């Protein structure tokens, strides 16, 4: 037996010695062994033969993985790597590396050791794969709704949550990240960590129909919404909202609306709860019905955070790449729900809201609203009060 083989056997049996030598020899030794000892080479084919293990490893089924791979393969093949052409990294391996990054939140450095690549190569792979997923799938799995789409969403909200004329529920989520360079305290939120804000709108099936990422952690949900594209489109009529229609079983005409919590302003197309002080029974019942339907966005965030553990710790990239990673995770959420039909009980997920603190910095504009918007909310309150469930 060659001395090289004996040496390799010794390394396999002594993990401490192996790690010590790898650290001393540098990344080139690790890279040379990728085809034989890399995580993809040793696990991928075995995992594909075990559906449960594959799902546990990638957070999706084999058919879903293959669907995504087929959509992004051509674009990924154009991505340059530091490897020689005869030892190039396949699209499947790039997707696996990216999914492991999202699923575990493991650092690029740790993934580099595991997959036998350079740290920079891992980072480049994750960014390129996320970009390919977004570019190839966003128009298929998170396209801007048409009027017909919005009507279907409203029908689902009424059928599943008994809230008519609802186009979606909206909320914001703080995504942890390392302090951006030269940002001061603008990304430091009331929970006392650095974050960027993900604003999401969910349909009745807990899919994201709209997301915006990049709000600074210091902003409130209401402030983030105020400066969002969604609000701008809502104000200038560019959102394809269907024309008003009658509330079910009545001749009362009502506009279609989104549902938000106390952090959001009351608008003609955006309902928020009645203020908690001095609530009468009818208004309190409206708040309960709104909260029940609005659980869809809370549950969507809960599923997102439970599946992709990269959200459980600070994302250690710059703001641009953090936004790309967050957007990709939301898009993958939709892909998986579309293809696998996963469901959840919204009560199983912690939405991480702190009553009081969450609303402490709200701008006064959220307390002002037009009389027309207040009349619409009152009409909904009367409608629900006459049709208690």
C-alpha positions in Angstrom: 0.0 0.0 0.0 1.4 3.4 -0.9 2.5 5.7 1.9 0.0 8.3 0.7 -2.9 5.9 1.2 -1.7 5.0 4.7 -1.4 8.6 5.5 -5.0 9.2 4.3 -6.3 6.3 6.4 -4.6 7.8 9.5 -6.3 11.1 8.8 -9.7 9.5 8.4 -9.3 7.8 11.8 -8.1 10.9 13.6 -10.4 13.8 13.0 -8.5 16.1 15.4 -5.2 15.5 13.5 -7.0 15.9 10.2 -8.5 19.3 11.1 -5.2 20.5 12.5 -3.3 19.6 9.3 -6.0 21.1 7.1 -5.7 24.4 8.9 -1.9 24.4 8.6 -1.8 23.4 5.0 -4.3 26.0 3.9 -7.4 25.9 1.6 -5.6 24.4 -1.4 -5.3 21.0 0.2 -9.0 21.1 1.1 -10.0 22.0 -2.5 -7.9 19.2 -4.0 -10.0 16.7 -2.1 -13.4 18.1 -3.0 -14.3 15.3 -5.5 -13.5 12.6 -2.9 -14.3 14.1 0.5 -16.5 17.1 -0.2 -20.0 17.1 1.4 -21.7 17.1 -2.0 -19.7 14.2 -3.4 -20.2 12.0 -0.3 -23.9 12.8 0.4 -25.8 14.0 -2.6 -26.6 10.7 -4.4 -27.3 8.9 -1.2 -29.7 11.6 0.0 -31.6 11.5 -3.3 -32.5 7.9 -2.6 -34.0 8.8 0.8 -36.9 11.3 0.5 -37.1 12.1 4.2 -33.4 12.7 4.6 -33.2 14.8 1.4 -36.1 17.0 2.7 -34.4 17.4 6.0 -31.1 18.3 4.3 -32.5 20.8 1.7 -35.9 21.7 3.1 -37.6 20.6 0.0 -38.5 17.4 -1.9 -36.4 15.9 -4.7 -39.0 16.9 -7.4 -39.0 20.5 -6.1 -35.2 20.6 -6.1 -35.1 19.2 -9.6 -37.6 21.8 -10.8 -35.5 24.7 -9.4 -32.3 23.1 -10.8 -33.9 22.8 -14.3 -34.9 26.5 -14.2 -31.6 27.9 -13.1 -29.1 25.4 -14.8 -28.4 27.4 -17.9 -27.8 30.7 -16.0 -25.6 29.0 -13.5 -23.4 27.4 -16.2 -22.5 30.9 -17.2 -21.2 31.6 -13.7 -17.4 31.6 -13.5 -15.6 29.9 -10.7 -12.0 29.6 -9.6 -11.9 25.9 -10.6 -10.3 24.5 -13.7 -12.8 23.6 -16.4 -12.1 19.9 -15.9 -13.0 20.2 -12.2 -15.9 22.7 -12.5 -18.6 22.8 -9.9 -21.9 21.5 -11.2 -25.2 23.5 -11.0 -26.5 20.8 -8.6 -23.6 21.3 -6.3 -24.1 25.1 -6.4 -27.8 24.7 -5.5 -27.0 22.4 -2.7 -24.4 24.8 -1.2 -26.9 27.6 -1.4 -29.7 25.6 0.2 -27.4 24.5 3.0 -26.5 28.1 3.6 -30.1 29.2 3.8 -31.3 26.1 5.7 -28.7 26.2 8.4 -27.3 29.7 8.5 -23.8 28.2 8.5 -21.0 30.7 7.8 -19.3 30.7 4.4 -16.1 29.7 6.2 -17.6 26.6 7.7 -19.3 25.7 4.4 -16.0 26.1 2.7 -14.4 23.4 4.9 -17.4 21.1 4.5 -17.7 21.3 0.7 -13.9 21.6 0.2 -14.0 24.9 -1.5 -12.5 28.3 -0.9 -14.5 30.8 1.3 -14.7 33.3 -1.6 -15.9 30.6 -3.9 -18.7 29.6 -1.5 -19.8 33.2 -1.2 -19.8 33.7 -5.0 -21.8 30.5 -5.5 -24.4 31.6 -2.9 -24.8 35.0 -4.5 -24.9 33.7 -8.0 -27.4 31.0 -7.2 -29.7 33.3 -5.3 -29.6 35.7 -8.2 -30.4 33.0 -10.7 -33.3 31.7 -8.6 -34.7 35.3 -8.3 -34.3 36.1 -12.0 -35.7 32.8 -13.3 -38.6 32.3 -10.9 -39.9 35.6 -9.6 -42.2 36.2 -12.6 -43.6 32.7 -12.3 -43.9 32.3 -8.5 -44.3 35.9 -7.2 -45.6 37.9 -10.2 -47.4 41.2 -9.5 -51.1 40.2 -9.2 -53.5 41.2 -11.9 -57.1 42.3 -11.2 -58.2 38.7 -11.7 -55.5 37.4 -9.4 -56.7 39.9 -6.7 -60.3 38.7 -7.1 -59.2 35.1 -6.6 -57.2 36.1 -3.5 -60.2 37.9 -2.1 -62.4 34.8 -2.8 -59.9 32.7 -0.9 -59.8 35.0 2.1 -63.6 35.0 2.3 -63.8 31.2 1.9 -61.0 30.3 4.3 -61.1 33.2 6.8 -64.5 34.7 6.3 -63.1 38.2 5.6 -64.6 39.6 2.3 -62.9 41.9 -0.1 -59.4 41.2 1.3 -56.5 41.4 -1.1 -53.8 40.3 1.4 -52.5 40.8 4.9 -49.4 42.9 5.4 -46.7 43.0 8.1 -43.0 43.7 8.6 -40.2 41.5 9.9 -36.8 42.4 11.3 -34.1 40.3 9.7 -30.9 40.1 11.7 -27.7 41.2 10.1 -24.2 42.4 11.1 -23.8 46.1 11.5 -23.4 47.6 8.0 -20.3 49.7 7.4 -20.6 53.4 8.2 -24.3 53.0 9.0 -24.3 54.4 12.5 -27.5 53.5 14.4 -29.8 53.6 11.4 -30.1 49.8 11.2 -30.3 49.4 15.0 -33.9 48.5 16.0 -36.0 48.7 19.1 -35.2 45.1 19.9 -31.6 46.2 20.3 -29.9 44.4 17.3 -29.1 45.4 13.8 -31.6 44.5 11.1 -33.1 45.2 7.8 -36.8 45.1 7.3 -38.7 42.6 5.2 -42.2 43.9 4.4 -44.5 41.1 3.1 -48.0 40.7 1.9 -49.5 37.2 2.1 -52.5 35.7 0.4 -55.0 33.4 2.2 -52.8 30.4 1.6 -49.8 32.1 3.3 -47.9 32.7 0.1 -46.1 36.0 -0.4 -47.7 38.0 -3.2 -45.5 41.0 -2.6 -42.2 41.6 -0.7 -39.9 44.6 -0.2 -36.6 44.3 1.5 -34.1 46.9 2.6 -35.9 49.1 5.2 -33.5 50.2 7.9 -34.1 48.5 11.3 -34.7 51.8 13.0 -37.9 52.3 11.0 -41.3 51.2 12.2 -43.5 49.0 10.1 -45.7 52.1 9.4 -42.6 54.1 8.3 -41.4 51.3 6.1 -44.8 51.1 4.5 -45.0 54.9 4.0 -41.8 54.8 1.8 -42.6 51.5 0.1 -43.4 50.9 -3.6 -46.6 49.2 -2.5 -47.9 52.4 -0.8 -46.9 54.4 -3.9 -48.7 52.1 -6.2 -51.7 52.0 -3.9 -51.8 55.8 -3.9 -51.4 56.4 -7.7 -53.7 53.6 -8.8 -50.9 51.4 -10.2 -51.7 48.3 -8.2 -54.5 46.8 -10.4 -56.9 46.8 -7.5 -60.4 45.6 -8.7 -63.2 48.2 -8.6 -65.5 48.3 -5.6 -68.1 45.5 -5.3 -70.9 44.5 -3.0 -70.2 42.8 0.3 -71.4 39.2 0.1 -75.2 38.9 0.6 -75.7 42.6 0.6 -76.1 45.6 -1.6 -73.5 47.5 0.3 -70.6 48.6 -2.0 -67.1 48.3 -0.6 -63.6 48.7 -1.9 -61.1 45.9 -1.8 -58.7 46.2 1.1 -55.4 45.0 2.6 -55.2 44.2 6.3 -52.6 45.5 8.7 -52.0 45.9 12.4 -51.8 49.0 14.6 -48.5 50.0 13.0 -50.2 50.8 9.7 -52.3 53.8 8.6 -56.0 53.5 8.0 -56.6 54.1 4.3 -59.4 53.4 1.8 -57.6 50.3 0.6 -55.9 49.4 4.0 -57.8 48.5 7.1 -56.2 48.5 10.6 -57.9 47.7 14.0 -59.9 50.2 16.0 -57.8 51.8 18.8 -57.8 49.6 21.8 -59.0 52.3 24.2 -62.7 52.6 24.8 -63.7 49.8 22.4 -67.4 48.9 22.1 -68.4 45.3 21.5 -68.9 45.8 17.8 -65.5 47.4 17.2 -63.8 44.8 19.3 -65.4 42.1 17.2 -64.2 43.7 14.0 -60.7 43.7 15.5 -60.9 40.0 16.2 -62.1 39.2 12.7 -59.3 41.4 11.2 -56.7 39.7 13.4 -57.9 36.3 12.4 -57.5 37.0 8.7 -54.2 38.8 9.3 -52.7 35.7 10.8 -51.9 34.6 7.2 -48.9 37.0 7.0 -47.7 36.1 10.5 -47.9 32.4 9.6 -46.0 33.0 6.4 -43.2 34.6 8.3 -43.3 31.8 10.8 -42.9 29.2 8.1 -40.1 31.2 6.5 -38.2 31.5 9.7 -38.7 27.9 10.8 -37.5 26.5 7.4 -34.6 28.8 6.7 -32.4 29.0 9.8 -30.3 31.7 8.3 -32.9 34.1 9.8 -32.0 32.8 13.3 -28.7 34.6 13.4 -27.2 37.8 11.9 -26.7 37.6 8.1 -23.0 38.3 7.7 -22.9 40.0 4.3 -23.3 43.5 3.1 -26.8 45.0 2.8 -27.1 44.3 -1.0 -26.3 40.6 -0.6 -28.5 40.3 2.6 -31.4 41.7 0.6 -30.8 39.2 -2.2 -30.7 36.2 0.3 -33.9 37.3 2.0 -35.7 37.8 -1.3 -34.6 34.4 -2.4 -35.8 32.7 0.8 -39.2 34.3 0.3 -39.4 33.1 -3.3 -38.4 29.6 -2.3 -41.2 29.7 0.3 -43.6 30.2 -2.6 -42.1 27.6 -4.8 -42.3 25.0 -2.1 -45.9 25.8 -1.2 -46.9 25.8 -4.8 -45.3 22.4 -5.6 -45.7 20.7 -2.3 -48.8 22.2 -0.8 -47.4 22.5 2.7 -49.7 23.8 5.4 -49.4 25.1 9.0 -51.2 26.1 12.1 -50.4 29.8 12.5 -50.4 29.4 16.3 -47.3 27.2 16.1 -45.2 30.2 15.0 -43.8 33.0 17.2 -44.1 36.2 15.3 -41.7 37.9 17.8 -43.9 41.0 18.3 -43.5 42.9 21.6 -46.7 44.7 22.4 -46.1 48.3 23.3 -42.5 48.5 22.2 -43.5 47.6 18.6 -45.6 50.7 18.3 -43.7 53.1 20.6 -42.1 54.9 17.7 -45.0 55.1 15.3 -45.4 58.4 13.4 -48.4 60.4 14.2 -49.6 60.1 10.6 -50.8 56.5 11.4 -53.3 58.0 13.8 -54.9 60.2 11.2 -57.1 59.0 8.4 -59.7 60.2 6.0 -63.4 60.2 6.9 -63.9 57.9 3.9 -61.5 55.3 5.3 -63.2 55.5 8.7 -66.6 55.0 7.1 -65.3 51.9 5.2 -64.0 50.4 8.5 -67.3 51.2 10.2 -69.2 49.5 7.4 -67.0 46.3 7.8 -67.7 46.4 11.5 -71.4 46.6 11.0 -71.2 43.8 8.4 -69.4 41.5 10.8 -71.6 42.4 13.8 -74.7 41.4 11.9 -73.1 38.1 10.8 -71.3 36.8 13.8 -69.6 33.4 13.5 
